[in-house]
Each structure stands twice: as structure tokens, then as C-alpha cells.
Amino acid sequence: MTARRLALTPAVARRFAPLLLLPLGACNWVVMSPAGDVAVQQRDLILVSTVLMLLIILPVMAMTVWFAWRYREKAKAKDYDPDWDHSTSLELLIWSAPLLIIIALGAITWTSTHLLDPYRPIERLDHERRVDPAAKRLQVEVVALDWKWLFIYPELGIATVNELAAPVDQPIEFKITSSTLMNSFFIPAIAGQIYAMPGMQTVLHAVANKPGNYDGFSANYSGAGFSNMRFRFHAMDQRGFDQWVAKVKASGTPLDRATYVKLEQPSEKVPPTYFSSVEPRMFHAALNMCAQPGKRCMDDVMMTDMHGGGGKESAHDTQGLRHDGTIDVGGFHPVEPGKKGEIAQPSGMTPAAERTPAAQGHEAPGQKDADGHAGHHGH
């Protein structure tokens, strides 16, 4: 029995060509084909760094194969010298080439680290156009929730969930925070990622140069609903953006503190949601973790601490300092992970019987709980 050899004809090559592309099937090349100038500069940085490193890698790989072939046992190379141990010219080449590449990479890294600092306002729209110093920057406040994104446009008085829009060629300033867990705000088409952290604010400047519909997501694992923590970024002309703003304002749903507290509860696959108006200083409340009724804002607490504290009576005033979701005022029950588009509804006041004795013991003198009972006095 003889085995038949498969001839590699053009027809066979065409038939099996798709199999060669399987390793690239999961690749998304949006980072290498961006739609914003900041992302373009980051792509160029990747390409330049890769080329500089290949200047060493490719010759070393080629010389490895060439030396193995030239000095194989059967080659009988005339210049084979088993006692060779030094060459000044080769030493200069081996050490100078990597040193020059490291110097070049260091210079590029130093300059790009400052020029692409996410906190630094962008100075150009693209490689040909500079930003007009008098140009208005679009302000967007971002809150990473479990597991969805809230976008607040403070100057326009609107807010959205899992949908973001901006005009083409208008600089954008994102102010970013998180409600509970650490996330990473990332729109690969226009800029790099930056962390969203509870009780802290980060900043990202970017611009979109091409109209389109782009992906945005969290690049930092944050729990069960992380995979569905995605949103759409629409880059459009000014007319299209104005129409989008009008559509959001026509939704008729306001975003107040009570709505935010409901929205803050864990939920997955929440469809894009519009809010026609936003309660003033909503982002400040989210940033300082005081959106729920009865909570004290972190900046207020820190200011009190800076001035030496609030006196002896402050030792009993702990109700507004709890940020673990089990506070006595405005407590909420979370939604079970995996339920599509559901937002938790308020459970109302937590009865005193459901609170721990320690929690009941921290009532201020004369303060009454949800059932109208006076708090326990310390001895």
C-alpha cells in the first residue's frame, strides 16, 4: 500500500488558505486603524518601537540560522576557528547597536510620555491642524457603575447610559470616576485607557477625527458583569450631534439622586438610556460617594478632618459615614447578576430590627431610627 502525496497546487492552496488565517480570527485591529489623533500618535509609537526592536531581533535570528548552516559539520568551513574568543569589531557591533536603540527608545518614551499625558489638553486636531486656544472643549463626566457606564454632559444638562456621542474635530475632556469597583475606561479608536476609581477622579483628553460608531468598554475586570460592560461611541458632525442632544432631551426622564441610587445597583446588559435633565452637582455626589440620602460627602469629611475634627459629639454621628451599601437611610437590595437590563428598586428604610446592635448603638443622642425609636445612649 502506497501513500499518495498531496500536491500543493494553486487550487489546494486556495482551499486551505482560510485555515492559515484562523490564528488571526479573534484579532481586532482598531488600535492600528484609529479614528482620533491621540490614538494615531499611540499607534505610531507602537510601530516605531516595534521597528527599533526588530533592528536587533531580525539580524540575530538571521545570523543564528546562517551560522548554524555555515559551520555545520559537513560544511568544512575554511574560516572555522575553534579557539576564537574575541573580535574588537564584533564587540563594538554587539554593544553599540543595542545601546543606540535603547537611547532612541528612551528619548521617544520621554517625549511621548509628556505629549500623550491623558491629563494634558490636546494641542492639535491632527498632524496638520492645531487646536484653536479659544475653541470650546466638550465636557463629559463619566461614572463607571456595576456594570454599565453613566455619561453626564454638565453643560448640556443631559445624561446617558451606555451611549456616548461627540462632534468630530471637537476636543473632549473626560472626567472619570467609579461608584464601587475599579474599572478602566477605554475607547480604542480615539485614545488609550485610563482607570476609573471610586472616590477619585481621573482625566482624559481626546478628539475624534472620523465619523463613525465605535466600541467602548472596561479594560479592567470588575466582577460577574464585566463582559457586558460595553457602550457605543458615536462620532458625528455638529448637525448630527445637535439632533442627538435634542433626542436625549426629548426623553423626558430626569436624573436625580433617587434615580442615580437605583441606577447604581448592579445590573447587566442595560440598553442605552437617556435622561433629559440632570440634578446639579450629580457628578460631585458620585465622586464623593454621597448620592444616597443621609451620606456625608468625602470632601466635606476630609475638610472636617483637616480642621481637627468635629468635636466630641461627632463620635456618635456615624450614619452618614458608611459606604458599604447597608446604611440605615436609603438602603437598597442589589439585583442578582445576570439579569438583563434590570435595575434594582429601592427597598425603603431598613427597619431597626434588621440592623446590628453595634449599628443601633451608634445613634446620636435623641436621634430616632426608621421606626421612630430613640437611639441608645452610650454609658
Solvent accessible surface area in square Angstrom, and as a share of the most:
residue,aa,sasa,rsa
1,M,245,1.09
2,T,125,0.72
3,A,101,0.78
4,R,233,0.85
5,R,230,0.84
6,L,135,0.67
7,A,64,0.50
8,L,152,0.76
9,T,57,0.33
10,P,99,0.62
11,A,56,0.43
12,V,27,0.15
13,A,46,0.36
14,R,167,0.61
15,R,186,0.68
16,F,94,0.39
17,A,42,0.33
18,P,80,0.50
19,L,101,0.50
20,L,141,0.70
21,L,114,0.57
22,L,121,0.60
23,P,107,0.68
24,L,97,0.48
25,G,65,0.62
26,A,104,0.81
27,C,63,0.38
28,N,109,0.56
29,W,155,0.54
30,V,40,0.23
31,V,58,0.33
32,M,52,0.23
33,S,76,0.49
34,P,5,0.03
35,A,4,0.03
36,G,0,0.00
37,D,6,0.03
38,V,13,0.07
39,A,4,0.03
40,V,40,0.23
41,Q,45,0.20
42,Q,51,0.23
43,R,62,0.23
44,D,56,0.29
45,L,53,0.27
46,I,79,0.40
47,L,81,0.40
48,V,63,0.36
49,S,25,0.16
50,T,55,0.32
51,V,86,0.49
52,L,30,0.15
53,M,94,0.42
54,L,66,0.33
55,L,101,0.50
56,I,54,0.27
57,I,79,0.40
58,L,102,0.51
59,P,60,0.38
60,V,84,0.49
61,M,117,0.52
62,A,61,0.48
63,M,84,0.38
64,T,85,0.49
65,V,105,0.60
66,W,119,0.42
67,F,88,0.37
68,A,68,0.53
69,W,152,0.53
70,R,81,0.30
71,Y,70,0.27
72,R,107,0.39
73,E,156,0.70
74,K,177,0.75
75,A,35,0.28
76,K,161,0.68
77,A,25,0.19
78,K,205,0.87
79,D,76,0.40
80,Y,134,0.51
81,D,78,0.40
82,P,97,0.61
83,D,124,0.64
84,W,138,0.48
85,D,124,0.64
86,H,109,0.49
87,S,30,0.19
88,T,88,0.51
89,S,82,0.53
90,L,58,0.29
91,E,66,0.30
92,L,119,0.59
93,L,107,0.53
94,I,90,0.46
95,W,179,0.63
96,S,46,0.30
97,A,29,0.23
98,P,45,0.29
99,L,103,0.51
100,L,117,0.58
101,I,22,0.11
102,I,113,0.57
103,I,103,0.52
104,A,36,0.28
105,L,40,0.20
106,G,40,0.39
107,A,57,0.44
108,I,50,0.25
109,T,76,0.44
110,W,175,0.61
111,T,69,0.40
112,S,17,0.11
113,T,83,0.48
114,H,94,0.42
115,L,105,0.52
116,L,32,0.16
117,D,56,0.29
118,P,48,0.30
119,Y,108,0.41
120,R,83,0.30
121,P,63,0.39
122,I,20,0.10
123,E,80,0.36
124,R,61,0.22
125,L,25,0.13
126,D,29,0.15
127,H,141,0.63
128,E,138,0.62
129,R,99,0.36
130,R,165,0.60
131,V,17,0.10
132,D,87,0.45
133,P,136,0.86
134,A,92,0.71
135,A,41,0.32
136,K,136,0.58
137,R,58,0.21
138,L,12,0.06
139,Q,40,0.18
140,V,1,0.01
141,E,26,0.12
142,V,0,0.00
143,V,0,0.00
144,A,1,0.01
145,L,0,0.00
146,D,12,0.06
147,W,18,0.06
148,K,0,0.00
149,W,0,0.00
150,L,0,0.00
151,F,0,0.00
152,I,4,0.02
153,Y,1,0.00
154,P,61,0.38
155,E,94,0.42
156,L,55,0.27
157,G,28,0.27
158,I,0,0.00
159,A,0,0.00
160,T,0,0.00
161,V,0,0.00
162,N,10,0.05
163,E,16,0.07
164,L,1,0.00
165,A,0,0.00
166,A,1,0.01
167,P,3,0.02
168,V,32,0.18
169,D,43,0.22
170,Q,37,0.16
171,P,4,0.02
172,I,1,0.00
173,E,29,0.13
174,F,0,0.00
175,K,63,0.27
176,I,0,0.00
177,T,0,0.00
178,S,0,0.00
179,S,6,0.04
180,T,65,0.38
181,L,80,0.40
182,M,79,0.35
183,N,0,0.00
184,S,0,0.00
185,F,0,0.00
186,F,34,0.14
187,I,4,0.02
188,P,12,0.08
189,A,1,0.01
190,I,1,0.01
191,A,2,0.02
192,G,18,0.17
193,Q,99,0.44
194,I,19,0.10
195,Y,100,0.38
196,A,0,0.00
197,M,43,0.19
198,P,44,0.28
199,G,21,0.20
200,M,106,0.47
201,Q,73,0.32
202,T,11,0.06
203,V,17,0.09
204,L,10,0.05
205,H,11,0.05
206,A,0,0.00
207,V,0,0.00
208,A,0,0.00
209,N,36,0.18
210,K,116,0.49
211,P,96,0.60
212,G,29,0.28
213,N,81,0.42
214,Y,39,0.15
215,D,60,0.31
216,G,0,0.00
217,F,45,0.19
218,S,4,0.03
219,A,43,0.33
220,N,38,0.20
221,Y,155,0.59
222,S,7,0.05
223,G,19,0.18
224,A,71,0.55
225,G,0,0.00
226,F,54,0.23
227,S,79,0.51
228,N,48,0.25
229,M,1,0.00
230,R,134,0.49
231,F,5,0.02
232,R,87,0.32
233,F,0,0.00
234,H,41,0.18
235,A,4,0.03
236,M,40,0.18
237,D,87,0.45
238,Q,95,0.42
239,R,181,0.66
240,G,19,0.18
241,F,9,0.04
242,D,76,0.39
243,Q,105,0.47
244,W,14,0.05
245,V,15,0.08
246,A,59,0.46
247,K,107,0.45
248,V,0,0.00
249,K,100,0.42
250,A,86,0.67
251,S,47,0.31
252,G,56,0.54
253,T,60,0.35
254,P,71,0.45
255,L,1,0.00
256,D,54,0.28
257,R,77,0.28
258,A,59,0.46
259,T,37,0.21
260,Y,3,0.01
261,V,1,0.01
262,K,63,0.27
263,L,4,0.02
264,E,31,0.14
265,Q,19,0.08
266,P,29,0.18
267,S,1,0.01
268,E,12,0.06
269,K,105,0.44
270,V,9,0.05
271,P,79,0.50
272,P,72,0.45
273,T,44,0.26
274,Y,44,0.17
275,F,8,0.03
276,S,23,0.15
277,S,51,0.33
278,V,31,0.18
279,E,56,0.25
280,P,108,0.68
281,R,156,0.57
282,M,3,0.01
283,F,14,0.06
284,H,45,0.20
285,A,0,0.00
286,A,4,0.03
287,L,33,0.17
288,N,13,0.07
289,M,51,0.23
290,C,4,0.02
291,A,7,0.05
292,Q,17,0.07
293,P,72,0.46
294,G,52,0.50
295,K,32,0.13
296,R,67,0.24
297,C,30,0.18
298,M,55,0.24
299,D,57,0.29
300,D,69,0.36
301,V,36,0.21
302,M,112,0.50
303,M,101,0.45
304,T,36,0.21
305,D,93,0.48
306,M,139,0.62
307,H,133,0.59
308,G,74,0.71
309,G,37,0.36
310,G,35,0.34
311,G,49,0.47
312,K,186,0.79
313,E,124,0.56
314,S,43,0.28
315,A,71,0.55
316,H,68,0.30
317,D,60,0.31
318,T,36,0.21
319,Q,29,0.13
320,G,5,0.04
321,L,72,0.36
322,R,78,0.28
323,H,63,0.28
324,D,92,0.48
325,G,39,0.37
326,T,80,0.47
327,I,4,0.02
328,D,12,0.06
329,V,53,0.30
330,G,13,0.12
331,G,5,0.05
332,F,29,0.12
333,H,126,0.56
334,P,89,0.56
335,V,22,0.12
336,E,116,0.52
337,P,81,0.51
338,G,54,0.52
339,K,88,0.37
340,K,150,0.63
341,G,28,0.27
342,E,83,0.37
343,I,56,0.28
344,A,4,0.03
345,Q,123,0.54
346,P,60,0.38
347,S,51,0.33
348,G,36,0.34
349,M,107,0.48
350,T,32,0.19
351,P,52,0.33
352,A,11,0.08
353,A,95,0.73
354,E,123,0.55
355,R,21,0.08
356,T,83,0.48
357,P,116,0.73
358,A,68,0.53
359,A,11,0.09
360,Q,41,0.18
361,G,35,0.34
362,H,87,0.39
363,E,6,0.03
364,A,26,0.20
365,P,86,0.54
366,G,53,0.51
367,Q,64,0.28
368,K,135,0.57
369,D,27,0.14
370,A,42,0.33
371,D,77,0.40
372,G,42,0.40
373,H,113,0.51
374,A,68,0.52
375,G,8,0.08
376,H,111,0.50
377,H,106,0.47
378,G,59,0.57
379,H,235,1.05
